[in-house]
Amino acid sequence: MLRVGEFTYNSGTMRFFKGTEEVQLSSREAALFLIFLKHPMQVFTKEMIYEQIWGDAVAVDDNTIMVYVNRLRSKIEDDRHNPAHILTVRGVGCRFVP
């Protein structure tokens, strides 16, 4: 079990929770969220996210990465337009705040 703030990841069942509610994520969203949970407060550039999730197998543009960040926001934030957990660091990337 990995607990960060109100979020929990159960590695045995590969399930994510916000409080007691399960958060349904796609495999890419889950990979992104797991990176954030393992490294709270760390700023991730789009390049860092790309390397950790997609590797060198395919070419992914910045917009694709931000689509996944926004999808994750819509699933974990109370208000995705005013995020409290996945924050944009202008000109750099984003960070997860538990």
N, CA, C and O atoms as a printed pandas DataFrame, in Angstrom:
     atom_number atom_name residue_name chain_id  residue_number  x_coord  y_coord  z_coord
0              1         N          MET        A               1    0.841   -1.189    0.000
1              2        CA          MET        A               1    0.000    0.000    0.000
2              3         C          MET        A               1    0.883    1.247    0.000
3              4         O          MET        A               1    1.861    1.345    0.741
4              5         N          LEU        A               2    0.514    2.171   -0.834
5              6        CA          LEU        A               2    1.180    3.460   -0.876
6              7         C          LEU        A               2    0.127    4.505   -0.547
7              8         O          LEU        A               2   -0.863    4.648   -1.265
8              9         N          ARG        A               3    0.346    5.244    0.559
9             10        CA          ARG        A               3   -0.592    6.286    0.975
10            11         C          ARG        A               3    0.102    7.636    0.930
11            12         O          ARG        A               3    1.168    7.832    1.514
12            13         N          VAL        A               4   -0.528    8.558    0.224
13            14        CA          VAL        A               4   -0.004    9.923    0.120
14            15         C          VAL        A               4   -1.199   10.853    0.264
15            16         O          VAL        A               4   -2.063   10.920   -0.610
16            17         N          GLY        A               5   -1.234   11.568    1.382
17            18        CA          GLY        A               5   -2.382   12.434    1.643
18            19         C          GLY        A               5   -3.655   11.604    1.696
19            20         O          GLY        A               5   -3.715   10.596    2.400
20            21         N          GLU        A               6   -4.658   12.021    0.962
21            22        CA          GLU        A               6   -5.930   11.296    0.948
22            23         C          GLU        A               6   -5.970   10.186   -0.103
23            24         O          GLU        A               6   -6.999    9.534   -0.280
24            25         N          PHE        A               7   -4.853    9.970   -0.798
25            26        CA          PHE        A               7   -4.807    8.998   -1.882
26            27         C          PHE        A               7   -4.082    7.722   -1.461
27            28         O          PHE        A               7   -3.117    7.754   -0.697
28            29         N          THR        A               8   -4.577    6.599   -1.981
29            30        CA          THR        A               8   -3.994    5.297   -1.677
30            31         C          THR        A               8   -3.872    4.499   -2.962
31            32         O          THR        A               8   -4.768    4.513   -3.807
32            33         N          TYR        A               9   -2.748    3.801   -3.098
33            34        CA          TYR        A               9   -2.568    2.860   -4.206
34            35         C          TYR        A               9   -2.306    1.495   -3.593
35            36         O          TYR        A               9   -1.390    1.335   -2.787
36            37         N          ASN        A              10   -3.114    0.510   -3.976
37            38        CA          ASN        A              10   -2.937   -0.862   -3.514
38            39         C          ASN        A              10   -2.226   -1.612   -4.636
39            40         O          ASN        A              10   -2.836   -1.917   -5.661
40            41         N          SER        A              11   -0.947   -1.909   -4.452
41            42        CA          SER        A              11   -0.167   -2.557   -5.510
42            43         C          SER        A              11   -0.608   -3.996   -5.738
43            44         O          SER        A              11   -0.422   -4.529   -6.832
44            45         N          GLY        A              12   -1.188   -4.634   -4.726
45            46        CA          GLY        A              12   -1.665   -6.007   -4.873
46            47         C          GLY        A              12   -2.851   -6.115   -5.823
47            48         O          GLY        A              12   -2.951   -7.055   -6.610
48            49         N          THR        A              13   -3.741   -5.140   -5.735
49            50        CA          THR        A              13   -4.936   -5.149   -6.584
50            51         C          THR        A              13   -4.834   -4.140   -7.733
51            52         O          THR        A              13   -5.684   -4.114   -8.623
52            53         N          MET        A              14   -3.784   -3.309   -7.702
53            54        CA          MET        A              14   -3.555   -2.263   -8.712
54            55         C          MET        A              14   -4.747   -1.302   -8.787
55            56         O          MET        A              14   -5.197   -0.929   -9.870
56            57         N          ARG        A              15   -5.246   -0.912   -7.603
57            58        CA          ARG        A              15   -6.387   -0.007   -7.511
58            59         C          ARG        A              15   -5.987    1.269   -6.789
59            60         O          ARG        A              15   -5.171    1.254   -5.867
60            61         N          PHE        A              16   -6.585    2.381   -7.230
61            62        CA          PHE        A              16   -6.344    3.694   -6.641
62            63         C          PHE        A              16   -7.601    4.147   -5.914
63            64         O          PHE        A              16   -8.721    3.865   -6.339
64            65         N          PHE        A              17   -7.390    4.861   -4.799
65            66        CA          PHE        A              17   -8.508    5.378   -4.014
66            67         C          PHE        A              17   -8.257    6.826   -3.635
67            68         O          PHE        A              17   -7.125    7.236   -3.377
68            69         N          LYS        A              18   -9.334    7.587   -3.609
69            70        CA          LYS        A              18   -9.339    8.927   -3.022
70            71         C          LYS        A              18  -10.253    8.805   -1.825
71            72         O          LYS        A              18  -11.471    8.695   -1.969
72            73         N          GLY        A              19   -9.665    8.824   -0.641
73            74        CA          GLY        A              19  -10.438    8.520    0.560
74            75         C          GLY        A              19  -10.855    7.063    0.491
75            76         O          GLY        A              19  -10.011    6.172    0.392
76            77         N          THR        A              20  -12.144    6.824    0.544
77            78        CA          THR        A              20  -12.645    5.450    0.454
78            79         C          THR        A              20  -13.200    5.125   -0.939
79            80         O          THR        A              20  -13.592    3.989   -1.207
80            81         N          GLU        A              21  -13.230    6.123   -1.816
81            82        CA          GLU        A              21  -13.783    5.943   -3.157
82            83         C          GLU        A              21  -12.710    5.497   -4.141
83            84         O          GLU        A              21  -11.641    6.102   -4.220
84            85         N          GLU        A              22  -12.999    4.433   -4.893
85            86        CA          GLU        A              22  -12.051    3.978   -5.907
86            87         C          GLU        A              22  -12.064    4.942   -7.082
87            88         O          GLU        A              22  -13.116    5.430   -7.494
88            89         N          VAL        A              23  -10.875    5.208   -7.614
89            90        CA          VAL        A              23  -10.716    6.062   -8.783
90            91         C          VAL        A              23  -10.398    5.155   -9.967
91            92         O          VAL        A              23   -9.361    4.492   -9.984
92            93         N          GLN        A              24  -11.287    5.126  -10.954
93            94        CA          GLN        A              24  -11.094    4.292  -12.139
94            95         C          GLN        A              24  -10.187    5.019  -13.121
95            96         O          GLN        A              24  -10.511    6.113  -13.584
96            97         N          LEU        A              25   -9.036    4.400  -13.439
97            98        CA          LEU        A              25   -8.059    5.025  -14.322
98            99         C          LEU        A              25   -7.685    4.092  -15.459
99           100         O          LEU        A              25   -7.674    2.871  -15.302
100          101         N          SER        A              26   -7.377    4.689  -16.613
101          102        CA          SER        A              26   -6.828    3.908  -17.719
102          103         C          SER        A              26   -5.393    3.529  -17.351
103          104         O          SER        A              26   -4.860    4.018  -16.355
104          105         N          SER        A              27   -4.777    2.679  -18.132
105          106        CA          SER        A              27   -3.413    2.253  -17.803
106          107         C          SER        A              27   -2.425    3.416  -17.840
107          108         O          SER        A              27   -1.527    3.483  -17.001
108          109         N          ARG        A              28   -2.571    4.323  -18.787
109          110        CA          ARG        A              28   -1.666    5.484  -18.861
110          111         C          ARG        A              28   -1.932    6.465  -17.725
111          112         O          ARG        A              28   -0.995    7.012  -17.143
112          113         N          GLU        A              29   -3.199    6.687  -17.408
113          114        CA          GLU        A              29   -3.537    7.557  -16.273
114          115         C          GLU        A              29   -2.995    6.965  -14.986
115          116         O          GLU        A              29   -2.480    7.694  -14.139
116          117         N          ALA        A              30   -3.104    5.656  -14.827
117          118        CA          ALA        A              30   -2.594    4.986  -13.631
118          119         C          ALA        A              30   -1.079    5.122  -13.544
119          120         O          ALA        A              30   -0.540    5.371  -12.466
120          121         N          ALA        A              31   -0.396    4.961  -14.659
121          122        CA          ALA        A              31    1.065    5.106  -14.669
122          123         C          ALA        A              31    1.464    6.522  -14.279
123          124         O          ALA        A              31    2.409    6.715  -13.513
124          125         N          LEU        A              32    0.752    7.505  -14.800
125          126        CA          LEU        A              32    1.023    8.907  -14.471
126          127         C          LEU        A              32    0.760    9.179  -12.995
127          128         O          LEU        A              32    1.580    9.807  -12.325
128          129         N          PHE        A              33   -0.372    8.715  -12.487
129          130        CA          PHE        A              33   -0.717    8.958  -11.092
130          131         C          PHE        A              33    0.283    8.280  -10.156
131          132         O          PHE        A              33    0.642    8.840   -9.121
132          133         N          LEU        A              34    0.726    7.096  -10.510
133          134        CA          LEU        A              34    1.697    6.389   -9.686
134          135         C          LEU        A              34    3.019    7.151   -9.618
135          136         O          LEU        A              34    3.654    7.196   -8.564
136          137         N          ILE        A              35    3.433    7.743  -10.723
137          138        CA          ILE        A              35    4.641    8.582  -10.713
138          139         C          ILE        A              35    4.464    9.724   -9.724
139          140         O          ILE        A              35    5.349    9.999   -8.913
140          141         N          PHE        A              36    3.309   10.391   -9.797
141          142        CA          PHE        A              36    3.038   11.503   -8.889
142          143         C          PHE        A              36    2.992   11.050   -7.429
143          144         O          PHE        A              36    3.544   11.717   -6.554
144          145         N          LEU        A              37    2.339    9.927   -7.167
145          146        CA          LEU        A              37    2.237    9.447   -5.788
146          147         C          LEU        A              37    3.599    9.075   -5.208
147          148         O          LEU        A              37    3.852    9.295   -4.023
148          149         N          LYS        A              38    4.463    8.520   -6.028
149          150        CA          LYS        A              38    5.794    8.114   -5.558
150          151         C          LYS        A              38    6.722    9.298   -5.348
151          152         O          LYS        A              38    7.718    9.192   -4.633
152          153         N          HIS        A              39    6.396   10.438   -5.975
153          154        CA          HIS        A              39    7.276   11.614   -5.904
154          155         C          HIS        A              39    6.475   12.887   -5.637
155          156         O          HIS        A              39    6.490   13.805   -6.457
156          157         N          PRO        A              40    5.775   12.956   -4.497
157          158        CA          PRO        A              40    4.982   14.155   -4.226
158          159         C          PRO        A              40    5.874   15.392   -4.150
159          160         O          PRO        A              40    7.001   15.344   -3.659
160          161         N          MET        A              41    5.339   16.483   -4.643
161          162        CA          MET        A              41    5.976   17.803   -4.637
162          163         C          MET        A              41    7.090   17.948   -5.673
163          164         O          MET        A              41    7.574   19.060   -5.886
164          165         N          GLN        A              42    7.506   16.879   -6.314
165          166        CA          GLN        A              42    8.549   16.978   -7.340
166          167         C          GLN        A              42    7.946   17.547   -8.615
167          168         O          GLN        A              42    6.851   17.159   -9.023
168          169         N          VAL        A              43    8.665   18.466   -9.237
169          170        CA          VAL        A              43    8.217   19.020  -10.508
170          171         C          VAL        A              43    8.656   18.076  -11.620
171          172         O          VAL        A              43    9.821   17.685  -11.701
172          173         N          PHE        A              44    7.705   17.719  -12.470
173          174        CA          PHE        A              44    7.977   16.859  -13.620
174          175         C          PHE        A              44    7.805   17.649  -14.900
175          176         O          PHE        A              44    6.762   18.262  -15.126
176          177         N          THR        A              45    8.832   17.633  -15.737
177          178        CA          THR        A              45    8.699   18.239  -17.052
178          179         C          THR        A              45    7.916   17.275  -17.941
179          180         O          THR        A              45    7.761   16.099  -17.613
180          181         N          LYS        A              46    7.435   17.778  -19.044
181          182        CA          LYS        A              46    6.734   16.914  -19.989
182          183         C          LYS        A              46    7.669   15.819  -20.505
183          184         O          LYS        A              46    7.243   14.690  -20.750
184          185         N          GLU        A              47    8.937   16.166  -20.666
185          186        CA          GLU        A              47    9.915   15.182  -21.133
186          187         C          GLU        A              47   10.094   14.054  -20.118
187          188         O          GLU        A              47   10.212   12.889  -20.500
188          189         N          MET        A              48   10.114   14.389  -18.844
189          190        CA          MET        A              48   10.249   13.370  -17.796
190          191         C          MET        A              48    9.035   12.436  -17.790
191          192         O          MET        A              48    9.178   11.220  -17.664
192          193         N          ILE        A              49    7.858   13.011  -17.926
193          194        CA          ILE        A              49    6.639   12.208  -17.964
194          195         C          ILE        A              49    6.658   11.301  -19.190
195          196         O          ILE        A              49    6.347   10.113  -19.098
196          197         N          TYR        A              50    7.021   11.861  -20.325
197          198        CA          TYR        A              50    7.102   11.086  -21.570
198          199         C          TYR        A              50    8.031    9.883  -21.402
199          200         O          TYR        A              50    7.660    8.759  -21.740
200          201         N          GLU        A              51    9.228   10.115  -20.883
201          202        CA          GLU        A              51   10.213    9.035  -20.722
202          203         C          GLU        A              51    9.701    7.931  -19.805
203          204         O          GLU        A              51    9.886    6.748  -20.091
204          205         N          GLN        A              52    9.059    8.313  -18.709
205          206        CA          GLN        A              52    8.629    7.321  -17.733
206          207         C          GLN        A              52    7.385    6.541  -18.165
207          208         O          GLN        A              52    7.208    5.393  -17.755
208          209         N          ILE        A              53    6.530    7.142  -18.979
209          210        CA          ILE        A              53    5.297    6.460  -19.369
210          211         C          ILE        A              53    5.390    5.843  -20.763
211          212         O          ILE        A              53    4.986    4.698  -20.965
212          213         N          TRP        A              54    5.911    6.585  -21.706
213          214        CA          TRP        A              54    5.957    6.082  -23.075
214          215         C          TRP        A              54    7.319    5.517  -23.470
215          216         O          TRP        A              54    7.406    4.706  -24.392
216          217         N          GLY        A              55    8.373    5.932  -22.789
217          218        CA          GLY        A              55    9.705    5.461  -23.157
218          219         C          GLY        A              55   10.079    5.937  -24.548
219          220         O          GLY        A              55    9.666    7.014  -24.977
220          221         N          ASP        A              56   10.855    5.139  -25.242
221          222        CA          ASP        A              56   11.301    5.518  -26.577
222          223         C          ASP        A              56   10.490    4.856  -27.683
223          224         O          ASP        A              56   10.823    4.990  -28.861
224          225         N          ALA        A              57    9.437    4.149  -27.319
225          226        CA          ALA        A              57    8.710    3.339  -28.294
226          227         C          ALA        A              57    7.932    4.178  -29.313
227          228         O          ALA        A              57    7.859    3.811  -30.485
228          229         N          VAL        A              58    7.361    5.280  -28.885
229          230        CA          VAL        A              58    6.533    6.082  -29.784
230          231         C          VAL        A              58    6.809    7.559  -29.577
231          232         O          VAL        A              58    7.355    7.976  -28.557
232          233         N          ALA        A              59    6.419    8.331  -30.568
233          234        CA          ALA        A              59    6.549    9.785  -30.449
234          235         C          ALA        A              59    5.238   10.342  -29.913
235          236         O          ALA        A              59    4.178   10.110  -30.493
236          237         N          VAL        A              60    5.308   11.068  -28.818
237          238        CA          VAL        A              60    4.136   11.668  -28.198
238          239         C          VAL        A              60    4.397   13.159  -28.071
239          240         O          VAL        A              60    5.446   13.569  -27.573
240          241         N          ASP        A              61    3.452   13.967  -28.515
241          242        CA          ASP        A              61    3.672   15.407  -28.412
242          243         C          ASP        A              61    3.218   15.938  -27.055
243          244         O          ASP        A              61    2.566   15.240  -26.279
244          245         N          ASP        A              62    3.577   17.181  -26.796
245          246        CA          ASP        A              62    3.245   17.817  -25.516
246          247         C          ASP        A              62    1.744   17.807  -25.250
247          248         O          ASP        A              62    1.313   17.633  -24.110
248          249         N          ASN        A              63    0.951   17.995  -26.297
249          250        CA          ASN        A              63   -0.496   18.037  -26.130
250          251         C          ASN        A              63   -1.029   16.709  -25.603
251          252         O          ASN        A              63   -1.924   16.697  -24.757
252          253         N          THR        A              64   -0.494   15.593  -26.088
253          254        CA          THR        A              64   -0.937   14.277  -25.618
254          255         C          THR        A              64   -0.677   14.122  -24.132
255          256         O          THR        A              64   -1.528   13.617  -23.399
256          257         N          ILE        A              65    0.486   14.552  -23.685
257          258        CA          ILE        A              65    0.830   14.462  -22.268
258          259         C          ILE        A              65   -0.148   15.298  -21.442
259          260         O          ILE        A              65   -0.626   14.848  -20.400
260          261         N          MET        A              66   -0.441   16.496  -21.900
261          262        CA          MET        A              66   -1.358   17.352  -21.156
262          263         C          MET        A              66   -2.790   16.810  -21.176
263          264         O          MET        A              66   -3.547   17.047  -20.235
264          265         N          VAL        A              67   -3.170   16.092  -22.223
265          266        CA          VAL        A              67   -4.483   15.445  -22.256
266          267         C          VAL        A              67   -4.577   14.453  -21.107
267          268         O          VAL        A              67   -5.586   14.412  -20.403
268          269         N          TYR        A              68   -3.526   13.648  -20.909
269          270        CA          TYR        A              68   -3.539   12.671  -19.814
270          271         C          TYR        A              68   -3.507   13.361  -18.450
271          272         O          TYR        A              68   -4.166   12.906  -17.514
272          273         N          VAL        A              69   -2.766   14.428  -18.329
273          274        CA          VAL        A              69   -2.749   15.186  -17.069
274          275         C          VAL        A              69   -4.151   15.719  -16.787
275          276         O          VAL        A              69   -4.633   15.626  -15.658
276          277         N          ASN        A              70   -4.802   16.271  -17.791
277          278        CA          ASN        A              70   -6.150   16.820  -17.605
278          279         C          ASN        A              70   -7.177   15.735  -17.308
279          280         O          ASN        A              70   -8.086   15.954  -16.507
280          281         N          ARG        A              71   -7.048   14.566  -17.941
281          282        CA          ARG        A              71   -7.951   13.453  -17.639
282          283         C          ARG        A              71   -7.789   13.013  -16.184
283          284         O          ARG        A              71   -8.770   12.744  -15.490
284          285         N          LEU        A              72   -6.527   12.945  -15.736
285          286        CA          LEU        A              72   -6.274   12.565  -14.352
286          287         C          LEU        A              72   -6.845   13.611  -13.405
287          288         O          LEU        A              72   -7.454   13.268  -12.392
288          289         N          ARG        A              73   -6.653   14.872  -13.726
289          290        CA          ARG        A              73   -7.231   15.955  -12.910
290          291         C          ARG        A              73   -8.739   15.787  -12.790
291          292         O          ARG        A              73   -9.298   15.925  -11.702
292          293         N          SER        A              74   -9.394   15.490  -13.898
293          294        CA          SER        A              74  -10.858   15.393  -13.872
294          295         C          SER        A              74  -11.335   14.248  -12.982
295          296         O          SER        A              74  -12.480   14.250  -12.531
296          297         N          LYS        A              75  -10.467   13.275  -12.728
297          298        CA          LYS        A              75  -10.857   12.124  -11.922
298          299         C          LYS        A              75  -10.483   12.255  -10.445
299          300         O          LYS        A              75  -11.109   11.619   -9.597
300          301         N          ILE        A              76   -9.468   13.073  -10.120
301          302        CA          ILE        A              76   -9.053   13.152   -8.716
302          303         C          ILE        A              76   -9.322   14.495   -8.059
303          304         O          ILE        A              76   -9.365   14.585   -6.832
304          305         N          GLU        A              77   -9.503   15.534   -8.855
305          306        CA          GLU        A              77   -9.709   16.870   -8.285
306          307         C          GLU        A              77  -11.180   17.089   -7.958
307          308         O          GLU        A              77  -12.057   16.587   -8.661
308          309         N          ASP        A              78  -11.450   17.833   -6.899
309          310        CA          ASP        A              78  -12.818   18.234   -6.591
310          311         C          ASP        A              78  -13.313   19.216   -7.646
311          312         O          ASP        A              78  -14.483   19.188   -8.028
312          313         N          ASP        A              79  -12.411   20.093   -8.119
313          314        CA          ASP        A              79  -12.713   21.064   -9.175
314          315         C          ASP        A              79  -11.518   21.084  -10.116
315          316         O          ASP        A              79  -10.497   21.701   -9.813
316          317         N          ARG        A              80  -11.640   20.419  -11.243
317          318        CA          ARG        A              80  -10.480   20.298  -12.142
318          319         C          ARG        A              80  -10.040   21.633  -12.727
319          320         O          ARG        A              80   -8.914   21.756  -13.209
320          321         N          HIS        A              81  -10.925   22.643  -12.690
321          322        CA          HIS        A              81  -10.560   23.967  -13.195
322          323         C          HIS        A              81   -9.767   24.771  -12.167
323          324         O          HIS        A              81   -9.109   25.753  -12.512
324          325         N          ASN        A              82   -9.831   24.356  -10.917
325          326        CA          ASN        A              82   -9.053   24.963   -9.839
326          327         C          ASN        A              82   -8.376   23.831   -9.070
327          328         O          ASN        A              82   -8.734   23.547   -7.927
328          329         N          PRO        A              83   -7.400   23.190   -9.702
329          330        CA          PRO        A              83   -6.799   21.998   -9.090
330          331         C          PRO        A              83   -6.054   22.302   -7.795
331          332         O          PRO        A              83   -5.404   23.337   -7.647
332          333         N          ALA        A              84   -6.175   21.362   -6.870
333          334        CA          ALA        A              84   -5.457   21.468   -5.599
334          335         C          ALA        A              84   -4.328   20.450   -5.520
335          336         O          ALA        A              84   -3.435   20.576   -4.682
336          337         N          HIS        A              85   -4.362   19.431   -6.395
337          338        CA          HIS        A              85   -3.390   18.353   -6.293
338          339         C          HIS        A              85   -2.393   18.300   -7.450
339          340         O          HIS        A              85   -1.196   18.132   -7.219
340          341         N          ILE        A              86   -2.857   18.438   -8.669
341          342        CA          ILE        A              86   -1.942   18.425   -9.815
342          343         C          ILE        A              86   -1.850   19.855  -10.324
343          344         O          ILE        A              86   -2.747   20.362  -10.999
344          345         N          LEU        A              87   -0.745   20.480   -9.980
345          346        CA          LEU        A              87   -0.564   21.897  -10.278
346          347         C          LEU        A              87    0.390   22.095  -11.444
347          348         O          LEU        A              87    1.390   21.389  -11.576
348          349         N          THR        A              88    0.068   23.065  -12.285
349          350        CA          THR        A              88    0.936   23.419  -13.396
350          351         C          THR        A              88    2.030   24.345  -12.891
351          352         O          THR        A              88    1.763   25.306  -12.169
352          353         N          VAL        A              89    3.260   24.046  -13.279
353          354        CA          VAL        A              89    4.393   24.922  -13.002
354          355         C          VAL        A              89    4.732   25.558  -14.346
355          356         O          VAL        A              89    5.359   24.930  -15.199
356          357         N          ARG        A              90    4.321   26.792  -14.524
357          358        CA          ARG        A              90    4.427   27.455  -15.826
358          359         C          ARG        A              90    5.833   27.384  -16.408
359          360         O          ARG        A              90    6.832   27.669  -15.748
360          361         N          GLY        A              91    5.857   26.991  -17.673
361          362        CA          GLY        A              91    7.114   26.923  -18.400
362          363         C          GLY        A              91    7.960   25.727  -18.062
363          364         O          GLY        A              91    9.040   25.555  -18.628
364          365         N          VAL        A              92    7.492   24.880  -17.139
365          366        CA          VAL        A              92    8.298   23.734  -16.715
366          367         C          VAL        A              92    7.520   22.432  -16.889
367          368         O          VAL        A              92    7.948   21.554  -17.639
368          369         N          GLY        A              93    6.390   22.296  -16.209
369          370        CA          GLY        A              93    5.626   21.051  -16.238
370          371         C          GLY        A              93    4.565   21.052  -15.168
371          372         O          GLY        A              93    3.769   21.987  -15.087
372          373         N          CYS        A              94    4.538   20.020  -14.341
373          374        CA          CYS        A              94    3.541   19.966  -13.276
374          375         C          CYS        A              94    4.070   19.205  -12.069
375          376         O          CYS        A              94    5.082   18.507  -12.138
376          377         N          ARG        A              95    3.353   19.363  -10.964
377          378        CA          ARG        A              95    3.733   18.715   -9.708
378          379         C          ARG        A              95    2.477   18.238   -9.002
379          380         O          ARG        A              95    1.394   18.798   -9.169
380          381         N          PHE        A              96    2.649   17.179   -8.201
381          382        CA          PHE        A              96    1.555   16.629   -7.413
382          383         C          PHE        A              96    1.703   17.089   -5.977
383          384         O          PHE        A              96    2.748   16.906   -5.353
384          385         N          VAL        A              97    0.634   17.694   -5.459
385          386        CA          VAL        A              97    0.600   18.155   -4.075
386          387         C          VAL        A              97   -0.439   17.312   -3.339
387          388         O          VAL        A              97   -1.627   17.398   -3.651
388          389         N          PRO        A              98   -0.016   16.493   -2.363
389          390        CA          PRO        A              98   -0.981   15.639   -1.663
390          391         C          PRO        A              98   -1.924   16.422   -0.860
391          392         O          PRO        A              98   -2.801   15.853   -0.209
